Amino acid sequence: MLYSKYCEYSIRALAYLGANSQKKDYLLVKEISDNTNIPCAYLHKIFQDIASNTNWIVSKKGRNGGVTMAIESKKIKMMDIINVCDGVQTIKRCIFGGEKECKQHPTCKMYDNCSYILNEITAFYEKMTLDVIAKMNPF
Protein backbone atom coordinates (compact mmCIF):
# COMPACT_ATOMS: atom_id res chain seq x y z
CA MET A 1 0.00 0.00 0.00
CA LEU A 2 1.00 3.61 0.19
CA TYR A 3 2.11 3.90 3.79
CA SER A 4 4.96 2.82 6.02
CA LYS A 5 5.29 -0.39 8.02
CA TYR A 6 4.88 1.76 11.14
CA CYS A 7 1.53 2.99 9.81
CA GLU A 8 0.47 -0.54 8.81
CA TYR A 9 1.25 -1.77 12.32
CA SER A 10 -0.64 1.17 13.82
CA ILE A 11 -3.74 0.42 11.76
CA ARG A 12 -3.54 -3.26 12.65
CA ALA A 13 -3.03 -2.58 16.37
CA LEU A 14 -5.81 0.00 16.57
CA ALA A 15 -8.19 -2.29 14.68
CA TYR A 16 -7.47 -5.12 17.11
CA LEU A 17 -7.88 -2.77 20.05
CA GLY A 18 -11.14 -1.44 18.62
CA ALA A 19 -12.49 -4.94 18.09
CA ASN A 20 -11.55 -6.20 21.53
CA SER A 21 -11.57 -3.31 23.99
CA GLN A 22 -15.33 -3.65 24.59
CA LYS A 23 -14.74 -7.18 25.89
CA LYS A 24 -12.17 -6.07 28.49
CA ASP A 25 -11.34 -2.78 30.13
CA TYR A 26 -7.66 -2.82 29.21
CA LEU A 27 -5.76 -5.12 26.88
CA LEU A 28 -2.16 -6.08 27.51
CA VAL A 29 0.25 -4.93 24.83
CA LYS A 30 1.68 -8.47 24.83
CA GLU A 31 -1.76 -9.88 23.96
CA ILE A 32 -2.17 -7.39 21.12
CA SER A 33 1.35 -8.16 19.92
CA ASP A 34 0.71 -11.90 19.92
CA ASN A 35 -2.57 -11.56 18.01
CA THR A 36 -1.40 -9.03 15.42
CA ASN A 37 2.15 -10.29 14.78
CA ILE A 38 3.63 -6.92 15.70
CA PRO A 39 6.86 -7.01 17.74
CA CYS A 40 6.00 -6.13 21.34
CA ALA A 41 8.71 -3.47 21.79
CA TYR A 42 7.65 -1.79 18.55
CA LEU A 43 4.01 -1.91 19.62
CA HIS A 44 4.85 -0.16 22.90
CA LYS A 45 6.42 2.65 20.86
CA ILE A 46 3.39 2.84 18.54
CA PHE A 47 0.95 3.08 21.43
CA GLN A 48 3.14 5.64 23.18
CA ASP A 49 3.16 7.82 20.04
CA ILE A 50 -0.58 7.43 19.45
CA ALA A 51 -1.40 8.21 23.09
CA SER A 52 0.72 11.36 23.06
CA ASN A 53 -0.49 12.63 19.65
CA THR A 54 -4.20 11.77 19.70
CA ASN A 55 -7.15 11.25 22.03
CA TRP A 56 -7.85 7.77 20.60
CA ILE A 57 -6.42 5.53 23.31
CA VAL A 58 -5.74 5.48 27.02
CA SER A 59 -2.95 3.51 28.63
CA LYS A 60 -2.64 2.44 32.24
CA LYS A 61 0.46 1.11 33.95
CA GLY A 62 0.60 -1.54 36.61
CA ARG A 63 -1.66 -4.37 37.64
CA ASN A 64 -4.79 -4.54 35.47
CA GLY A 65 -3.11 -2.05 33.15
CA GLY A 66 -2.78 -2.02 29.41
CA VAL A 67 -4.36 -0.08 26.58
CA THR A 68 -7.96 0.65 25.67
CA MET A 69 -9.87 2.82 23.22
CA ALA A 70 -10.77 6.27 24.52
CA ILE A 71 -13.19 7.03 21.67
CA GLU A 72 -15.39 4.90 19.47
CA SER A 73 -13.46 3.27 16.64
CA LYS A 74 -16.12 4.40 14.15
CA LYS A 75 -14.89 7.97 14.70
CA ILE A 76 -11.38 7.19 13.47
CA LYS A 77 -10.84 7.16 9.71
CA MET A 78 -7.97 5.35 8.07
CA MET A 79 -6.83 8.72 6.71
CA ASP A 80 -6.61 10.01 10.30
CA ILE A 81 -4.25 7.18 11.19
CA ILE A 82 -2.15 7.78 8.07
CA ASN A 83 -1.94 11.49 8.94
CA VAL A 84 -0.74 10.75 12.47
CA CYS A 85 1.77 8.08 11.42
CA ASP A 86 3.15 9.22 8.08
CA GLY A 87 1.46 12.45 7.08
CA VAL A 88 -0.67 12.83 3.97
CA GLN A 89 2.32 13.59 1.75
CA THR A 90 3.15 9.87 1.76
CA ILE A 91 0.22 8.99 -0.49
CA LYS A 92 0.87 12.03 -2.68
CA ARG A 93 4.49 11.11 -3.45
CA CYS A 94 5.32 11.33 -7.16
CA ILE A 95 6.34 7.99 -8.63
CA PHE A 96 8.96 9.79 -10.75
CA GLY A 97 10.09 12.31 -8.17
CA GLY A 98 11.24 10.14 -5.29
CA GLU A 99 10.36 11.97 -2.09
CA LYS A 100 8.75 14.93 -3.89
CA GLU A 101 5.02 15.49 -3.70
CA CYS A 102 3.16 15.12 -6.99
CA LYS A 103 2.37 18.56 -8.30
CA GLN A 104 -0.16 17.05 -10.68
CA HIS A 105 1.43 19.03 -13.47
CA PRO A 106 -0.64 18.95 -16.68
CA THR A 107 2.42 18.28 -18.87
CA CYS A 108 3.21 15.06 -16.97
CA LYS A 109 2.26 12.04 -19.03
CA MET A 110 1.15 10.18 -15.89
CA TYR A 111 -0.91 13.08 -14.53
CA ASP A 112 -4.40 11.94 -15.60
CA ASN A 113 -3.93 8.37 -14.44
CA CYS A 114 -2.14 9.23 -11.22
CA SER A 115 -4.48 12.01 -10.17
CA TYR A 116 -7.50 9.76 -10.72
CA ILE A 117 -5.95 6.94 -8.70
CA LEU A 118 -4.81 9.30 -5.96
CA ASN A 119 -8.30 10.75 -5.65
CA GLU A 120 -9.83 7.25 -5.46
CA ILE A 121 -7.36 6.09 -2.83
CA THR A 122 -7.83 9.25 -0.78
CA ALA A 123 -11.62 8.87 -0.93
CA PHE A 124 -11.30 5.25 0.21
CA TYR A 125 -9.07 6.21 3.16
CA GLU A 126 -11.50 9.00 4.11
CA LYS A 127 -14.49 6.61 4.12
CA MET A 128 -12.88 3.57 5.75
CA THR A 129 -13.25 3.73 9.51
CA LEU A 130 -11.49 1.69 12.15
CA ASP A 131 -14.65 -0.13 13.20
CA VAL A 132 -15.17 -1.42 9.64
CA ILE A 133 -11.59 -2.70 9.54
CA ALA A 134 -12.04 -4.33 12.94
CA LYS A 135 -15.24 -6.09 11.78
CA MET A 136 -13.29 -7.67 8.93
CA ASN A 137 -11.44 -9.55 11.68
CA PRO A 138 -8.06 -9.68 9.91
CA PHE A 139 -6.36 -11.23 12.96
C-alpha positions in Angstrom: 0.0 0.0 0.0 1.0 3.6 0.2 2.1 3.9 3.8 5.0 2.8 6.0 5.3 -0.4 8.0 4.9 1.8 11.1 1.5 3.0 9.8 0.5 -0.5 8.8 1.3 -1.8 12.3 -0.6 1.2 13.8 -3.7 0.4 11.8 -3.5 -3.3 12.7 -3.0 -2.6 16.4 -5.8 0.0 16.6 -8.2 -2.3 14.7 -7.5 -5.1 17.1 -7.9 -2.8 20.1 -11.1 -1.4 18.6 -12.5 -4.9 18.1 -11.6 -6.2 21.5 -11.6 -3.3 24.0 -15.3 -3.7 24.6 -14.7 -7.2 25.9 -12.2 -6.1 28.5 -11.3 -2.8 30.1 -7.7 -2.8 29.2 -5.8 -5.1 26.9 -2.2 -6.1 27.5 0.3 -4.9 24.8 1.7 -8.5 24.8 -1.8 -9.9 24.0 -2.2 -7.4 21.1 1.4 -8.2 19.9 0.7 -11.9 19.9 -2.6 -11.6 18.0 -1.4 -9.0 15.4 2.1 -10.3 14.8 3.6 -6.9 15.7 6.9 -7.0 17.7 6.0 -6.1 21.3 8.7 -3.5 21.8 7.6 -1.8 18.6 4.0 -1.9 19.6 4.9 -0.2 22.9 6.4 2.7 20.9 3.4 2.8 18.5 0.9 3.1 21.4 3.1 5.6 23.2 3.2 7.8 20.0 -0.6 7.4 19.4 -1.4 8.2 23.1 0.7 11.4 23.1 -0.5 12.6 19.7 -4.2 11.8 19.7 -7.2 11.2 22.0 -7.9 7.8 20.6 -6.4 5.5 23.3 -5.7 5.5 27.0 -3.0 3.5 28.6 -2.6 2.4 32.2 0.5 1.1 34.0 0.6 -1.5 36.6 -1.7 -4.4 37.6 -4.8 -4.5 35.5 -3.1 -2.1 33.2 -2.8 -2.0 29.4 -4.4 -0.1 26.6 -8.0 0.7 25.7 -9.9 2.8 23.2 -10.8 6.3 24.5 -13.2 7.0 21.7 -15.4 4.9 19.5 -13.5 3.3 16.6 -16.1 4.4 14.1 -14.9 8.0 14.7 -11.4 7.2 13.5 -10.8 7.2 9.7 -8.0 5.3 8.1 -6.8 8.7 6.7 -6.6 10.0 10.3 -4.3 7.2 11.2 -2.1 7.8 8.1 -1.9 11.5 8.9 -0.7 10.7 12.5 1.8 8.1 11.4 3.1 9.2 8.1 1.5 12.4 7.1 -0.7 12.8 4.0 2.3 13.6 1.8 3.1 9.9 1.8 0.2 9.0 -0.5 0.9 12.0 -2.7 4.5 11.1 -3.4 5.3 11.3 -7.2 6.3 8.0 -8.6 9.0 9.8 -10.8 10.1 12.3 -8.2 11.2 10.1 -5.3 10.4 12.0 -2.1 8.7 14.9 -3.9 5.0 15.5 -3.7 3.2 15.1 -7.0 2.4 18.6 -8.3 -0.2 17.1 -10.7 1.4 19.0 -13.5 -0.6 18.9 -16.7 2.4 18.3 -18.9 3.2 15.1 -17.0 2.3 12.0 -19.0 1.1 10.2 -15.9 -0.9 13.1 -14.5 -4.4 11.9 -15.6 -3.9 8.4 -14.4 -2.1 9.2 -11.2 -4.5 12.0 -10.2 -7.5 9.8 -10.7 -5.9 6.9 -8.7 -4.8 9.3 -6.0 -8.3 10.7 -5.7 -9.8 7.2 -5.5 -7.4 6.1 -2.8 -7.8 9.3 -0.8 -11.6 8.9 -0.9 -11.3 5.2 0.2 -9.1 6.2 3.2 -11.5 9.0 4.1 -14.5 6.6 4.1 -12.9 3.6 5.7 -13.3 3.7 9.5 -11.5 1.7 12.1 -14.7 -0.1 13.2 -15.2 -1.4 9.6 -11.6 -2.7 9.5 -12.0 -4.3 12.9 -15.2 -6.1 11.8 -13.3 -7.7 8.9 -11.4 -9.6 11.7 -8.1 -9.7 9.9 -6.4 -11.2 13.0 
